[in-house]
Amino acid sequence: MAGGSGGGRVPRLAGHDGPAGEARPRPWPGPQWRLPPEGGALPVYPFQSLVWSRCLQDLSGDGGVRKQELRPGTGQAMPPNASVAVKFSGYLEHQDKPFCTNCSSKSPGLMKLGKDITLLGLEVGLLTMKKGELSRFVFTPDYAYGQQGCPPLIPPSATVIFEVEVLDFLDSAESDAFFELPAEQQAAFPLQKVLKVADTERQFGNYLYRKRRLDDAKDRYKKALSILGLSPSSEAEQRQINASKLLLLLNLSLTYLKLERPTQALVYGEKALEIDQRNVKALFRCGQACLCMTEYEKARDFLARAQRIQPFNHDINKELKKLASCYRDYMNKEKEMCCRMFASFNSSA
């Protein structure tokens, strides 16, 4: 893990936009100043006020990383080796614009602790944060960019302030370790650990899907599915494996629909139906895929089966109306084409 004393670098963080002055929800107040309470003549800037404050929590034990919580988070603190999505902005003294920020990005990518984050103070700070938390940190040079700084952007021996918001994180340590093993060692893993790894990969896929990174999401789902070809020792284990597979197959079917690849969506939907033939989501997605491929009879069959299970489902009924409209348009076009063919035949005769 890179520290500030090792030469000092601007943090190489996923989604880093570089020097910017975008509007931020909680901007640093900039070069405004106030007089000390005793009425002294020297101005005290907000930056200096925070740096000198004794109310901050000392995370490093030597004053090198101190924290001010602006908004509490929920759940457990971030585990080591987590993959985290954060918004951040870094500030230098006497500057009202951040020297680095990713706050203009709507969907910051996931960063791996210990790999993608090279600023020691930031990693120390993140390990104390929870989902949804917004905090401000003061990093001394040894935990930031060192005695040399990072010219011309970061001056020598610079103390910096970072505002950080944790959007989400996933504990990927066990999953990462599993996929680094050779196949024979993976095969020897206990079932519960394999299921946990598959679920972690599915959660990664879900995160990527929400960020509209559909191809990446698809690959994560397939990666999880690839480790579930296990030989169960009991019916109970088979049910656990099938439950994990079913979620992935449904997600793959939906993702391929969003990618406008209905043939693949149908393949994974039908595989889901092999596990649970009454699964409404699988029936619905198979119906959608067939409709996209203009296979109207098959689409009607899938959707009608779904409707029999959930007769008042709004999405199913809406899709059936769409199917009826598409089929009617199709028949009208067929009829028009036949009329033109006969008219052409009669005129030539």
Contacts in CASP RR format, 6 or more apart in sequence:
PFRMAT RR
TARGET T0000
AUTHOR 0000-0000-0000
METHOD contacts of the structure
MODEL  1
MAGGSGGGRVPRLAGHDGPAGEARPRPWPGPQWRLPPEGGALPVYPFQSL
VWSRCLQDLSGDGGVRKQELRPGTGQAMPPNASVAVKFSGYLEHQDKPFC
TNCSSKSPGLMKLGKDITLLGLEVGLLTMKKGELSRFVFTPDYAYGQQGC
PPLIPPSATVIFEVEVLDFLDSAESDAFFELPAEQQAAFPLQKVLKVADT
ERQFGNYLYRKRRLDDAKDRYKKALSILGLSPSSEAEQRQINASKLLLLL
NLSLTYLKLERPTQALVYGEKALEIDQRNVKALFRCGQACLCMTEYEKAR
DFLARAQRIQPFNHDINKELKKLASCYRDYMNKEKEMCCRMFASFNSSA
1 114 0 8 1.000
1 118 0 8 1.000
1 120 0 8 1.000
1 123 0 8 1.000
2 9 0 8 1.000
2 118 0 8 1.000
2 119 0 8 1.000
2 120 0 8 1.000
3 118 0 8 1.000
3 119 0 8 1.000
3 120 0 8 1.000
3 121 0 8 1.000
3 142 0 8 1.000
3 143 0 8 1.000
3 146 0 8 1.000
4 119 0 8 1.000
4 120 0 8 1.000
4 141 0 8 1.000
4 142 0 8 1.000
4 143 0 8 1.000
4 144 0 8 1.000
4 145 0 8 1.000
4 146 0 8 1.000
5 141 0 8 1.000
5 142 0 8 1.000
5 146 0 8 1.000
5 147 0 8 1.000
6 146 0 8 1.000
7 145 0 8 1.000
7 146 0 8 1.000
7 148 0 8 1.000
7 149 0 8 1.000
8 144 0 8 1.000
8 145 0 8 1.000
8 146 0 8 1.000
8 148 0 8 1.000
8 149 0 8 1.000
8 150 0 8 1.000
8 154 0 8 1.000
9 118 0 8 1.000
9 119 0 8 1.000
9 145 0 8 1.000
9 150 0 8 1.000
10 16 0 8 1.000
10 18 0 8 1.000
10 99 0 8 1.000
10 100 0 8 1.000
10 145 0 8 1.000
10 150 0 8 1.000
10 153 0 8 1.000
10 154 0 8 1.000
11 100 0 8 1.000
11 117 0 8 1.000
11 118 0 8 1.000
11 119 0 8 1.000
11 122 0 8 1.000
12 116 0 8 1.000
12 118 0 8 1.000
13 88 0 8 1.000
13 100 0 8 1.000
13 102 0 8 1.000
13 111 0 8 1.000
13 116 0 8 1.000
13 117 0 8 1.000
13 119 0 8 1.000
14 102 0 8 1.000
14 108 0 8 1.000
14 109 0 8 1.000
14 110 0 8 1.000
14 111 0 8 1.000
14 116 0 8 1.000
15 102 0 8 1.000
15 105 0 8 1.000
15 108 0 8 1.000
15 109 0 8 1.000
16 100 0 8 1.000
16 101 0 8 1.000
16 102 0 8 1.000
17 100 0 8 1.000
17 101 0 8 1.000
17 102 0 8 1.000
17 103 0 8 1.000
17 104 0 8 1.000
17 105 0 8 1.000
18 99 0 8 1.000
18 100 0 8 1.000
18 101 0 8 1.000
19 97 0 8 1.000
19 98 0 8 1.000
19 99 0 8 1.000
19 100 0 8 1.000
19 153 0 8 1.000
20 97 0 8 1.000
20 98 0 8 1.000
20 101 0 8 1.000
20 103 0 8 1.000
20 104 0 8 1.000
21 97 0 8 1.000
21 98 0 8 1.000
21 101 0 8 1.000
22 101 0 8 1.000
22 103 0 8 1.000
22 104 0 8 1.000
24 89 0 8 1.000
24 98 0 8 1.000
24 101 0 8 1.000
24 103 0 8 1.000
24 163 0 8 1.000
26 70 0 8 1.000
26 134 0 8 1.000
26 163 0 8 1.000
27 96 0 8 1.000
28 46 0 8 1.000
28 47 0 8 1.000
28 89 0 8 1.000
28 91 0 8 1.000
28 96 0 8 1.000
28 98 0 8 1.000
28 161 0 8 1.000
28 163 0 8 1.000
29 46 0 8 1.000
29 96 0 8 1.000
30 45 0 8 1.000
30 46 0 8 1.000
30 47 0 8 1.000
30 95 0 8 1.000
30 96 0 8 1.000
31 45 0 8 1.000
31 94 0 8 1.000
31 95 0 8 1.000
31 96 0 8 1.000
32 45 0 8 1.000
32 46 0 8 1.000
33 43 0 8 1.000
33 44 0 8 1.000
33 45 0 8 1.000
33 46 0 8 1.000
34 43 0 8 1.000
34 44 0 8 1.000
34 49 0 8 1.000
35 41 0 8 1.000
35 43 0 8 1.000
35 44 0 8 1.000
36 42 0 8 1.000
36 44 0 8 1.000
45 93 0 8 1.000
45 94 0 8 1.000
47 91 0 8 1.000
47 93 0 8 1.000
47 94 0 8 1.000
47 161 0 8 1.000
48 93 0 8 1.000
50 56 0 8 1.000
50 68 0 8 1.000
50 136 0 8 1.000
50 138 0 8 1.000
50 161 0 8 1.000
51 138 0 8 1.000
51 159 0 8 1.000
51 161 0 8 1.000
53 68 0 8 1.000
55 68 0 8 1.000
56 66 0 8 1.000
56 67 0 8 1.000
56 68 0 8 1.000
56 138 0 8 1.000
57 66 0 8 1.000
57 67 0 8 1.000
57 68 0 8 1.000
57 69 0 8 1.000
58 64 0 8 1.000
58 65 0 8 1.000
58 66 0 8 1.000
59 65 0 8 1.000
59 66 0 8 1.000
59 67 0 8 1.000
59 124 0 8 1.000
59 125 0 8 1.000
59 128 0 8 1.000
60 121 0 8 1.000
60 124 0 8 1.000
60 143 0 8 1.000
63 140 0 8 1.000
64 121 0 8 1.000
64 138 0 8 1.000
64 139 0 8 1.000
64 140 0 8 1.000
64 142 0 8 1.000
64 143 0 8 1.000
65 121 0 8 1.000
65 124 0 8 1.000
65 125 0 8 1.000
65 137 0 8 1.000
65 138 0 8 1.000
65 139 0 8 1.000
65 140 0 8 1.000
65 143 0 8 1.000
66 137 0 8 1.000
66 138 0 8 1.000
67 125 0 8 1.000
67 128 0 8 1.000
67 135 0 8 1.000
67 136 0 8 1.000
67 137 0 8 1.000
68 135 0 8 1.000
68 136 0 8 1.000
68 137 0 8 1.000
69 133 0 8 1.000
69 134 0 8 1.000
69 135 0 8 1.000
70 134 0 8 1.000
70 135 0 8 1.000
70 136 0 8 1.000
70 163 0 8 1.000
71 132 0 8 1.000
71 133 0 8 1.000
71 134 0 8 1.000
71 135 0 8 1.000
72 130 0 8 1.000
72 133 0 8 1.000
73 129 0 8 1.000
73 130 0 8 1.000
73 131 0 8 1.000
73 132 0 8 1.000
73 133 0 8 1.000
73 166 0 8 1.000
74 130 0 8 1.000
74 131 0 8 1.000
74 132 0 8 1.000
75 130 0 8 1.000
75 131 0 8 1.000
76 130 0 8 1.000
77 127 0 8 1.000
77 128 0 8 1.000
77 129 0 8 1.000
77 130 0 8 1.000
78 84 0 8 1.000
78 113 0 8 1.000
78 126 0 8 1.000
78 127 0 8 1.000
78 128 0 8 1.000
78 129 0 8 1.000
78 130 0 8 1.000
78 166 0 8 1.000
78 169 0 8 1.000
79 171 0 8 1.000
79 173 0 8 1.000
80 113 0 8 1.000
80 127 0 8 1.000
80 173 0 8 1.000
81 112 0 8 1.000
81 113 0 8 1.000
81 114 0 8 1.000
81 171 0 8 1.000
81 172 0 8 1.000
81 173 0 8 1.000
81 176 0 8 1.000
82 112 0 8 1.000
82 113 0 8 1.000
82 169 0 8 1.000
82 170 0 8 1.000
82 171 0 8 1.000
82 172 0 8 1.000
82 173 0 8 1.000
83 110 0 8 1.000
83 111 0 8 1.000
83 112 0 8 1.000
83 113 0 8 1.000
83 169 0 8 1.000
83 170 0 8 1.000
83 172 0 8 1.000
83 204 0 8 1.000
84 110 0 8 1.000
84 111 0 8 1.000
84 113 0 8 1.000
84 126 0 8 1.000
84 166 0 8 1.000
84 168 0 8 1.000
84 169 0 8 1.000
84 170 0 8 1.000
85 108 0 8 1.000
85 109 0 8 1.000
85 110 0 8 1.000
85 111 0 8 1.000
85 166 0 8 1.000
85 167 0 8 1.000
85 168 0 8 1.000
85 169 0 8 1.000
85 207 0 8 1.000
86 102 0 8 1.000
86 108 0 8 1.000
86 111 0 8 1.000
86 126 0 8 1.000
86 164 0 8 1.000
86 165 0 8 1.000
86 166 0 8 1.000
86 167 0 8 1.000
87 102 0 8 1.000
87 103 0 8 1.000
87 105 0 8 1.000
87 108 0 8 1.000
87 164 0 8 1.000
87 165 0 8 1.000
87 167 0 8 1.000
88 100 0 8 1.000
88 101 0 8 1.000
88 102 0 8 1.000
88 103 0 8 1.000
88 122 0 8 1.000
88 162 0 8 1.000
88 163 0 8 1.000
88 164 0 8 1.000
88 165 0 8 1.000
89 98 0 8 1.000
89 100 0 8 1.000
89 101 0 8 1.000
89 103 0 8 1.000
89 162 0 8 1.000
89 163 0 8 1.000
90 98 0 8 1.000
90 99 0 8 1.000
90 100 0 8 1.000
90 101 0 8 1.000
90 160 0 8 1.000
90 161 0 8 1.000
90 162 0 8 1.000
90 163 0 8 1.000
91 98 0 8 1.000
91 99 0 8 1.000
91 160 0 8 1.000
91 161 0 8 1.000
91 162 0 8 1.000
91 163 0 8 1.000
92 99 0 8 1.000
92 154 0 8 1.000
92 155 0 8 1.000
92 158 0 8 1.000
92 160 0 8 1.000
93 158 0 8 1.000
93 159 0 8 1.000
99 153 0 8 1.000
99 154 0 8 1.000
102 108 0 8 1.000
107 211 0 8 1.000
107 212 0 8 1.000
107 213 0 8 1.000
108 167 0 8 1.000
109 211 0 8 1.000
110 170 0 8 1.000
110 204 0 8 1.000
110 207 0 8 1.000
111 117 0 8 1.000
112 172 0 8 1.000
113 123 0 8 1.000
113 126 0 8 1.000
113 127 0 8 1.000
114 123 0 8 1.000
117 123 0 8 1.000
117 126 0 8 1.000
119 139 0 8 1.000
119 143 0 8 1.000
119 144 0 8 1.000
120 142 0 8 1.000
120 143 0 8 1.000
120 144 0 8 1.000
121 137 0 8 1.000
121 139 0 8 1.000
121 143 0 8 1.000
121 144 0 8 1.000
122 137 0 8 1.000
122 139 0 8 1.000
122 162 0 8 1.000
122 164 0 8 1.000
124 143 0 8 1.000
125 135 0 8 1.000
125 137 0 8 1.000
125 164 0 8 1.000
126 164 0 8 1.000
126 166 0 8 1.000
129 135 0 8 1.000
129 164 0 8 1.000
129 166 0 8 1.000
130 166 0 8 1.000
131 166 0 8 1.000
131 167 0 8 1.000
131 168 0 8 1.000
131 169 0 8 1.000
132 165 0 8 1.000
132 166 0 8 1.000
132 167 0 8 1.000
133 165 0 8 1.000
133 166 0 8 1.000
134 163 0 8 1.000
134 164 0 8 1.000
134 165 0 8 1.000
134 166 0 8 1.000
135 163 0 8 1.000
135 164 0 8 1.000
136 161 0 8 1.000
136 162 0 8 1.000
136 163 0 8 1.000
136 164 0 8 1.000
137 161 0 8 1.000
137 162 0 8 1.000
137 163 0 8 1.000
137 164 0 8 1.000
138 159 0 8 1.000
138 160 0 8 1.000
138 161 0 8 1.000
139 159 0 8 1.000
139 160 0 8 1.000
139 161 0 8 1.000
139 162 0 8 1.000
140 159 0 8 1.000
141 147 0 8 1.000
141 149 0 8 1.000
141 157 0 8 1.000
141 158 0 8 1.000
141 159 0 8 1.000
144 154 0 8 1.000
144 158 0 8 1.000
144 159 0 8 1.000
144 160 0 8 1.000
145 154 0 8 1.000
145 158 0 8 1.000
145 160 0 8 1.000
146 156 0 8 1.000
146 157 0 8 1.000
146 158 0 8 1.000
147 156 0 8 1.000
147 157 0 8 1.000
148 156 0 8 1.000
149 155 0 8 1.000
149 156 0 8 1.000
149 157 0 8 1.000
149 158 0 8 1.000
154 160 0 8 1.000
168 207 0 8 1.000
170 200 0 8 1.000
170 203 0 8 1.000
170 204 0 8 1.000
170 207 0 8 1.000
171 200 0 8 1.000
172 200 0 8 1.000
172 204 0 8 1.000
174 193 0 8 1.000
174 196 0 8 1.000
174 197 0 8 1.000
174 200 0 8 1.000
175 197 0 8 1.000
175 200 0 8 1.000
175 201 0 8 1.000
178 186 0 8 1.000
178 189 0 8 1.000
178 193 0 8 1.000
178 194 0 8 1.000
178 197 0 8 1.000
178 227 0 8 1.000
179 186 0 8 1.000
179 197 0 8 1.000
179 223 0 8 1.000
186 194 0 8 1.000
186 227 0 8 1.000
189 197 0 8 1.000
191 230 0 8 1.000
191 232 0 8 1.000
191 237 0 8 1.000
191 240 0 8 1.000
191 241 0 8 1.000
194 227 0 8 1.000
194 228 0 8 1.000
194 230 0 8 1.000
195 240 0 8 1.000
195 241 0 8 1.000
195 244 0 8 1.000
197 224 0 8 1.000
197 227 0 8 1.000
198 224 0 8 1.000
198 225 0 8 1.000
198 227 0 8 1.000
198 228 0 8 1.000
198 244 0 8 1.000
198 248 0 8 1.000
199 224 0 8 1.000
199 244 0 8 1.000
201 220 0 8 1.000
201 221 0 8 1.000
201 223 0 8 1.000
201 224 0 8 1.000
202 220 0 8 1.000
202 221 0 8 1.000
202 224 0 8 1.000
202 244 0 8 1.000
202 247 0 8 1.000
202 248 0 8 1.000
202 251 0 8 1.000
204 220 0 8 1.000
205 216 0 8 1.000
205 217 0 8 1.000
205 220 0 8 1.000
205 221 0 8 1.000
205 251 0 8 1.000
206 217 0 8 1.000
206 251 0 8 1.000
208 214 0 8 1.000
208 216 0 8 1.000
208 217 0 8 1.000
208 220 0 8 1.000
209 217 0 8 1.000
209 251 0 8 1.000
209 255 0 8 1.000
214 255 0 8 1.000
214 258 0 8 1.000
214 259 0 8 1.000
215 259 0 8 1.000
217 251 0 8 1.000
217 255 0 8 1.000
218 252 0 8 1.000
218 255 0 8 1.000
218 256 0 8 1.000
218 259 0 8 1.000
221 248 0 8 1.000
221 251 0 8 1.000
221 252 0 8 1.000
221 255 0 8 1.000
222 252 0 8 1.000
224 244 0 8 1.000
224 248 0 8 1.000
225 245 0 8 1.000
225 248 0 8 1.000
225 249 0 8 1.000
225 252 0 8 1.000
228 241 0 8 1.000
228 244 0 8 1.000
228 245 0 8 1.000
228 248 0 8 1.000
229 241 0 8 1.000
230 237 0 8 1.000
230 241 0 8 1.000
232 238 0 8 1.000
232 240 0 8 1.000
232 241 0 8 1.000
242 275 0 8 1.000
242 276 0 8 1.000
245 275 0 8 1.000
246 272 0 8 1.000
246 275 0 8 1.000
246 276 0 8 1.000
246 279 0 8 1.000
249 268 0 8 1.000
249 269 0 8 1.000
249 271 0 8 1.000
249 272 0 8 1.000
249 275 0 8 1.000
249 282 0 8 1.000
250 268 0 8 1.000
250 269 0 8 1.000
250 272 0 8 1.000
250 279 0 8 1.000
250 281 0 8 1.000
250 282 0 8 1.000
250 285 0 8 1.000
252 264 0 8 1.000
252 265 0 8 1.000
252 268 0 8 1.000
252 269 0 8 1.000
253 265 0 8 1.000
253 266 0 8 1.000
253 268 0 8 1.000
253 269 0 8 1.000
253 272 0 8 1.000
253 282 0 8 1.000
253 285 0 8 1.000
253 286 0 8 1.000
253 289 0 8 1.000
254 265 0 8 1.000
254 285 0 8 1.000
256 262 0 8 1.000
256 264 0 8 1.000
256 265 0 8 1.000
256 268 0 8 1.000
256 289 0 8 1.000
257 265 0 8 1.000
257 285 0 8 1.000
257 288 0 8 1.000
257 289 0 8 1.000
257 292 0 8 1.000
260 292 0 8 1.000
262 288 0 8 1.000
262 289 0 8 1.000
262 290 0 8 1.000
262 292 0 8 1.000
262 293 0 8 1.000
263 289 0 8 1.000
263 293 0 8 1.000
265 285 0 8 1.000
265 286 0 8 1.000
265 288 0 8 1.000
265 289 0 8 1.000
265 292 0 8 1.000
266 286 0 8 1.000
266 289 0 8 1.000
266 290 0 8 1.000
266 293 0 8 1.000
269 282 0 8 1.000
269 285 0 8 1.000
269 286 0 8 1.000
269 289 0 8 1.000
270 282 0 8 1.000
270 286 0 8 1.000
272 279 0 8 1.000
272 281 0 8 1.000
272 282 0 8 1.000
273 279 0 8 1.000
273 282 0 8 1.000
273 283 0 8 1.000
273 286 0 8 1.000
276 282 0 8 1.000
278 309 0 8 1.000
280 306 0 8 1.000
280 309 0 8 1.000
280 310 0 8 1.000
280 313 0 8 1.000
280 316 0 8 1.000
283 302 0 8 1.000
283 303 0 8 1.000
283 305 0 8 1.000
283 306 0 8 1.000
283 309 0 8 1.000
284 302 0 8 1.000
284 303 0 8 1.000
284 306 0 8 1.000
284 315 0 8 1.000
284 316 0 8 1.000
284 319 0 8 1.000
286 298 0 8 1.000
286 302 0 8 1.000
287 298 0 8 1.000
287 299 0 8 1.000
287 302 0 8 1.000
287 303 0 8 1.000
287 306 0 8 1.000
287 319 0 8 1.000
288 299 0 8 1.000
288 319 0 8 1.000
290 296 0 8 1.000
290 298 0 8 1.000
290 299 0 8 1.000
290 302 0 8 1.000
291 299 0 8 1.000
291 319 0 8 1.000
291 322 0 8 1.000
291 323 0 8 1.000
291 326 0 8 1.000
294 326 0 8 1.000
294 330 0 8 1.000
296 323 0 8 1.000
296 326 0 8 1.000
296 327 0 8 1.000
296 330 0 8 1.000
299 323 0 8 1.000
300 320 0 8 1.000
300 323 0 8 1.000
303 316 0 8 1.000
303 319 0 8 1.000
303 320 0 8 1.000
303 323 0 8 1.000
304 320 0 8 1.000
306 313 0 8 1.000
306 316 0 8 1.000
307 313 0 8 1.000
307 316 0 8 1.000
307 317 0 8 1.000
307 320 0 8 1.000
310 316 0 8 1.000
END
